[in-house]
Amino acid sequence: MRTIKSLVTTVGTTTLLACSCWVLAQEPDVTERQEDDRTIREYRYQGQLYAIEILPEEGGAYTLVDHEGDGDFERETNGSTEIPQWLQEDD
């Protein structure tokens, strides 16, 4: 969500623009659960699941990420849980 507050003033032939801008941080909804020998975190934004982080008790953690919004999750060992561009386009 973005909030922009601005004031435009014209003085002669010069237009002055004063802008106070606030960009509210976009935060995903994170659901965490324990499943057998691993912790699973699901990342959603605006109700859309876009990343699943798998944290096993033994072995390396990995992330499943939907980069395109098509439900095709790709496994990444250093996956980002940042909100993807395809979800931010509706803001």
ABEGO torsion letter per residue (X at the ends): XBBBBBBBBBBEABBBBBBBBBBBBBBBBBBBBBBEABBBBBBBBGGBBABBBBBBABEBBBBBBBAAGAGBBBBBAABBABBBAAAAAAX
